[in-house]
Amino acid sequence: MEEFKINFVQLIVICGIIQGVIFTILLPFRKTNFRANCMLALFLFSVSFTLFTSLVLDFGLYDKFPELHWLPMSLTFWLGPSLYFYILFLTKPNYHFKKLDLLHFAPIIFNYFHSIYHLVLGRANPYPLLHNFTEAMETYGILSIIIYFLLILRIVKKYQNSIFDKVSNLEFVTLKWIRELILVVFISLAIVWIFIFIDFRVLIDYRLEYYDTVFFQYDNALKLINVISLYWLGIRGYFQMSIYPFESSKNGLKPEVIPTETEKVQPGNIDLLLQAMKKDKLYLNPTLSLRMLEEKINLPARDISRTLNLGLQKNFYYFVNEYRVEEAKRRLSMPEYDHLSVLGIAFDSGFNSKATFNRIFKEIIGESPSQFRKKIQEGRSGVSGK
C-alpha cells in the first residue's frame, strides 16, 4: 500500500480549506447583509477551492482519480467578481442583482480549459503548447482582479461622497471594514502578482511549464499567505455588521437619488426644513439621518435631498452641522455655560466626536472652539473691568 505523506504546509492548507468551507456555509445564514454575505461566501469558497486543487496536484490525485477533471482547475475568475459584488451590496443594500450581472461570472469557462484538455486527451500531454496555454489561463484569472479592484475603488469613492447626503455624523458610518478588506486582499494578491510579473514569460511563452518557473518555487509561501487571508476574511467577515444601518423609510430602502439642475424645489419645503432645525431643533440628536428627518417632517428623502442640494446648495451633513455649530457658538458665548467643558458643550449641541466638532467649528467660524470661547471670555472680562 502506497504511503500517504502530508507535510506541515499541506496540513495548514487543509485546515484553511476546512475553515473556508465552514464560513462559506455559515455566512448566508447571517440575518444582516444576506446578499453581501453570499458574495463573501462565494469569494471564500473560490479561494478554498483553488487551494484544494493545488493539493490535488501535490498529492498526484489527478493521476489516480481522472474524474476529478470534471471540476474546474481553479476558481480564479470568480475572485474578482465575488469581491466586487460583496462591496457593492455592502454600500448599496438596495441594489438588485440583474441577469446581465451573471456575465461577470461567465469567465469561469476559462478555469475549465485545463480540465477539458485532460478530459479529452487523458493524462497524456500530446500537445504541450496547448496544455501550457490552458495552465496560463488560471493565472490570467488572478490578473483580472486588478480590473475589479479599480471598480471597487470607484464604488467606495462614490459611497464616501454620497454619505454626506444621508447622515449628519460620520462617526456612525464606518468604512474601516471595507478598507481592511481591500488592504488584506490587495497585499495577498500583490505578492502573487509580483511573482507573476517576475515570471511573465510563462503567460506568453507556452513552451514553459508552470512548475518550471520561479513562481512555482515559492508556491508553499503563497499558499500560506492565502490561508492566512482566508482565516482573517472568514472570521472578520462573519462578525461584520452593516457599514451603516441606514433606516428604512415607509416604502423600504429607496435607491439613492441625485437631484439634477433641471428639477425644481417645491414651495414650502425649505420652510419645513428650517422649522425642523430652528423650532424643533432636530440637530440636537447626534444620530439624526436623512431617513429620520424624512419621518419627522413627512417629506420624502428624495425631496429633502433636492431641496438641500438645489434650494440651499448644501448637503445634508453640512446643513445639520451648521445648526450644531451655531448652537455650540451660542452656548460658548453665554456665561451660564462656563462651567461646562468645550467637549460637554459639543455633545449637548448634537456632536458625537471632539475631533469632528473642532474641525467643523473651525471650518465654519474660522477659529477653534477653545479660541472662540477664550476671546468671548476675555471680552466679557474687559467689559466688566471697565
C-alpha positions in Angstrom: 0.0 0.0 0.0 1.4 3.4 -1.0 2.3 5.6 1.9 0.5 8.9 2.0 2.6 11.8 3.5 1.4 15.3 4.4 4.0 18.0 5.2 3.4 20.9 7.5 2.4 23.4 4.8 -0.1 21.0 3.3 -1.6 20.4 6.8 -2.0 24.1 7.3 -3.6 24.4 3.9 -6.1 21.6 4.7 -7.1 23.4 7.9 -7.5 26.6 6.0 -9.7 24.9 3.4 -11.9 23.4 6.1 -12.2 26.8 7.8 -13.1 28.4 4.5 -15.8 25.9 3.7 -17.3 26.3 7.2 -17.6 30.1 6.8 -18.9 29.6 3.3 -21.8 27.7 4.8 -22.3 29.9 7.8 -22.2 33.4 6.1 -25.5 33.1 4.2 -27.3 32.3 7.4 -26.4 35.7 8.9 -29.5 37.8 9.4 -27.9 41.0 8.2 -26.3 41.7 4.7 -27.7 38.5 3.2 -26.7 39.2 -0.4 -23.4 40.7 0.6 -22.6 37.7 2.8 -23.5 35.3 -0.1 -20.9 37.1 -2.2 -18.3 36.9 0.5 -19.1 33.2 0.9 -18.5 32.8 -2.8 -15.2 34.5 -2.5 -14.1 32.3 0.4 -15.2 29.2 -1.5 -13.3 30.3 -4.6 -10.1 30.7 -2.6 -10.7 27.4 -0.7 -11.4 25.5 -4.0 -8.3 27.0 -5.6 -6.2 25.8 -2.6 -7.9 22.4 -2.8 -6.9 21.8 -6.4 -3.4 22.8 -5.6 -3.3 20.0 -3.0 -4.8 17.6 -5.6 -1.8 18.4 -7.7 0.6 18.0 -4.8 -0.7 14.6 -4.0 -0.9 13.4 -7.6 -4.6 12.7 -7.3 -5.4 13.6 -10.9 -3.4 10.5 -12.0 -5.3 8.3 -9.5 -8.7 9.8 -10.0 -9.0 11.2 -13.5 -12.7 12.0 -12.9 -11.5 15.0 -10.8 -11.0 16.8 -14.1 -14.8 17.2 -14.3 -14.1 20.0 -11.7 -12.5 23.3 -12.9 -8.8 23.6 -12.3 -9.4 26.6 -10.0 -11.9 29.4 -9.5 -9.5 32.4 -10.1 -12.0 34.0 -12.4 -14.6 34.2 -9.6 -12.3 36.0 -7.1 -12.7 39.5 -8.7 -16.5 39.4 -9.3 -17.4 38.0 -6.0 -15.3 40.6 -4.1 -16.7 43.4 -6.3 -20.4 42.4 -5.7 -19.7 42.0 -2.0 -18.5 45.6 -1.7 -21.4 46.7 -4.0 -24.1 45.0 -1.8 -22.5 46.5 1.4 -22.5 50.0 0.1 -25.8 49.7 -1.8 -28.0 47.2 0.1 -30.9 48.0 -2.2 -29.1 47.1 -5.3 -30.9 44.4 -7.3 -28.8 41.7 -9.0 -29.5 41.7 -12.7 -29.3 38.9 -15.3 -26.5 40.8 -17.1 -24.5 40.7 -13.8 -24.1 37.0 -14.3 -21.7 37.8 -17.2 -19.2 38.8 -14.6 -19.0 35.1 -13.5 -19.1 33.7 -17.1 -15.3 33.6 -17.5 -15.3 30.5 -15.2 -15.2 28.7 -18.5 -11.5 29.7 -18.8 -10.9 27.8 -15.5 -12.3 24.7 -17.2 -9.9 24.8 -20.2 -7.2 22.8 -18.4 -9.7 20.2 -17.2 -11.3 19.9 -20.6 -7.8 19.3 -22.1 -7.2 16.3 -19.8 -10.8 15.1 -20.1 -10.4 14.8 -23.8 -6.8 13.7 -24.0 -6.4 11.9 -20.7 -3.4 12.4 -18.5 -1.1 12.2 -21.5 0.2 15.5 -22.9 0.4 15.2 -26.7 0.1 19.0 -27.3 2.4 20.7 -24.8 1.8 24.2 -26.1 -1.9 23.9 -25.8 -1.6 22.3 -22.4 0.6 25.1 -21.1 -1.8 27.7 -22.6 -4.6 26.2 -20.5 -2.4 26.4 -17.4 -1.7 30.0 -18.1 -5.4 30.8 -18.2 -5.6 30.1 -14.4 -3.1 32.9 -13.9 -4.9 35.3 -16.1 -7.8 35.0 -13.7 -5.6 36.4 -10.9 -4.5 39.2 -13.1 -8.1 40.1 -13.9 -8.7 41.0 -10.3 -6.8 44.3 -11.0 -9.7 45.5 -13.1 -12.1 44.6 -10.3 -10.0 46.4 -7.8 -10.3 49.6 -9.8 -14.1 49.1 -10.0 -14.2 48.6 -6.2 -12.2 51.7 -5.5 -14.7 53.7 -7.7 -17.6 52.2 -5.7 -16.0 53.2 -2.4 -15.2 56.7 -3.5 -18.8 57.2 -4.8 -20.1 55.9 -1.5 -17.9 58.2 0.5 -19.3 61.2 -1.4 -22.9 60.0 -1.1 -22.9 59.6 2.7 -22.8 63.4 3.2 -26.3 63.5 1.8 -27.5 60.8 4.3 -26.0 61.4 7.7 -25.1 64.2 10.0 -22.5 62.4 12.0 -19.8 60.3 10.2 -18.9 58.5 13.4 -21.8 56.2 12.7 -20.5 55.3 9.3 -17.5 53.0 9.3 -15.6 52.2 6.2 -12.9 50.6 8.3 -14.0 47.0 7.4 -14.0 47.8 3.7 -10.6 49.5 3.9 -9.2 46.5 5.9 -10.7 44.0 3.4 -9.3 45.8 0.4 -5.9 46.1 2.1 -5.6 42.5 3.1 -6.8 41.1 -0.2 -4.6 43.6 -2.1 -1.5 42.7 -0.1 -2.1 39.0 -0.5 -2.6 39.3 -4.2 0.1 41.8 -4.7 2.7 39.3 -3.5 1.3 36.8 -6.1 1.3 39.5 -8.8 4.9 40.3 -8.1 6.0 36.7 -8.8 3.7 36.6 -11.8 5.4 39.7 -13.2 8.8 38.2 -12.5 7.8 35.1 -14.4 5.7 36.9 -17.0 7.2 34.7 -19.8 5.1 31.8 -18.6 2.0 33.8 -19.6 3.1 34.4 -23.2 5.6 31.6 -23.9 3.6 28.4 -23.9 6.8 26.3 -24.2 7.3 26.9 -20.5 5.6 24.7 -17.8 4.1 26.3 -14.8 6.2 24.2 -12.4 9.4 25.2 -14.1 9.0 28.9 -13.1 10.2 30.9 -10.1 6.6 31.4 -9.2 6.1 27.7 -8.6 9.2 27.5 -6.4 7.5 29.9 -4.0 4.2 28.0 -4.1 4.2 27.0 -0.5 4.8 30.5 0.8 2.0 31.8 -1.4 -0.3 29.1 -0.2 0.3 30.1 3.4 -0.4 33.7 2.6 -3.7 32.7 1.0 -4.6 30.6 4.1 -3.9 33.4 6.5 -6.1 35.7 4.4 -8.7 33.0 4.3 -8.8 32.8 8.1 -8.9 36.5 8.6 -11.6 37.1 5.9 -13.8 34.3 7.2 -13.7 35.4 10.9 -13.9 39.2 10.3 -16.4 38.9 7.5 -18.7 36.7 9.6 -18.9 39.2 12.5 -19.0 42.2 10.3 -22.4 44.1 10.5 -23.6 46.7 8.1 -21.1 49.5 7.4 -24.0 51.9 8.3 -27.5 50.8 9.4 -29.5 53.3 7.2 -33.1 53.4 8.4 -35.8 52.1 6.1 -38.5 54.6 5.0 -42.2 53.6 5.0 -41.7 52.2 1.5 -38.5 50.4 2.4 -35.0 51.3 1.4 -35.0 53.6 -1.7 -32.2 53.9 -4.2 -30.1 57.0 -3.8 -31.3 59.9 -5.9 -29.0 62.7 -7.2 -31.1 65.7 -8.0 -30.5 67.3 -11.4 -30.2 71.0 -12.0 -33.5 70.9 -14.1 -35.5 69.8 -11.1 -37.4 72.5 -9.2 -37.7 72.8 -5.4 -41.3 72.7 -4.2 -42.6 75.8 -2.4 -42.7 75.3 1.4 -40.1 72.5 1.5 -37.4 74.9 2.6 -39.6 76.2 5.3 -40.3 72.7 6.6 -36.6 72.0 6.8 -35.8 75.3 8.5 -38.6 74.8 11.0 -37.3 71.3 11.8 -33.9 72.8 12.7 -34.9 76.2 14.2 -38.1 75.3 16.1 -37.9 71.5 16.7 -34.1 71.5 17.0 -33.7 68.1 15.5 -30.0 68.8 15.0 -29.5 68.1 18.8 -30.0 64.4 18.0 -26.5 63.2 17.3 -27.8 60.2 15.3 -30.0 62.4 13.0 -30.0 61.0 9.5 -31.9 61.7 6.2 -34.3 58.8 6.9 -35.1 60.1 10.4 -35.7 63.6 9.1 -38.0 62.1 6.4 -40.2 60.5 9.1 -40.2 63.6 11.3 -41.3 66.1 8.7 -43.2 63.7 6.5 -41.3 64.7 3.4 -39.7 62.0 1.1 -36.0 61.7 1.3 -35.8 62.5 -2.4 -37.5 65.8 -1.9 -35.3 66.6 1.1 -32.1 66.0 -0.9 -33.5 68.0 -3.8 -34.4 70.9 -1.5 -31.0 70.9 0.2 -28.9 70.5 -2.9 -30.8 72.9 -5.2 -32.6 75.2 -2.8 -29.9 75.7 -0.2 -26.8 74.5 -2.2 -25.8 72.3 0.8 -25.6 68.6 1.5 -27.4 67.1 4.5 -24.2 66.7 6.6 -23.3 70.4 6.2 -26.8 71.6 6.7 -27.3 69.9 10.0 -23.8 70.7 11.4 -24.2 74.4 10.6 -27.0 74.5 13.2 -24.9 72.4 15.7 -22.1 74.9 15.3 -24.4 77.8 15.8 -25.8 76.1 18.9 -22.3 75.5 20.3 -21.3 79.0 19.5 -24.3 80.4 21.4 -23.5 78.3 24.4 -19.8 79.1 24.3 -20.8 82.8 24.4 -23.1 82.6 27.4 -21.7 82.8 31.0 -24.2 80.3 32.3 -22.4 77.6 30.3 -18.9 78.5 31.5 -18.9 75.6 34.0 -19.2 73.1 31.1 -16.2 72.0 29.1 -15.9 72.6 25.4 -16.5 68.9 24.9 -19.6 68.9 27.1 -21.0 71.8 25.0 -20.1 69.9 21.8 -22.1 66.9 22.9 -25.0 69.0 24.1 -25.1 70.7 20.7 -25.5 67.4 18.8 -21.9 66.5 18.0 -20.6 63.0 18.8 -16.9 63.5 18.5 -14.5 66.1 19.7 -12.3 65.9 16.6 -15.3 66.4 14.3 -16.6 69.3 16.4 -13.3 71.1 16.3 -12.8 70.5 12.6 -16.3 71.7 11.6 -16.4 74.6 14.0 -13.1 75.9 12.7 -14.2 75.4 9.1 -17.4 77.5 9.7 -16.3 80.0 12.3 -12.7 80.4 11.3 -11.2 79.5 14.7 -11.2 76.6 17.1 -14.0 76.4 19.8 -11.4 77.0 22.6 -10.1 80.1 20.8 -13.6 81.4 20.3 -14.5 80.8 24.0 -11.3 82.4 25.2 -11.9 85.5 23.1 -15.5 85.8 24.3 -14.5 85.4 28.0 -11.7 87.9 27.6 -14.2 90.3 26.0 -16.6 89.9 28.9 -13.7 90.4 31.4 -12.7 93.6 29.6 -16.2 95.0 29.8 -16.7 94.1 33.5 -13.2 95.7 34.3 -14.3 99.0 32.9 
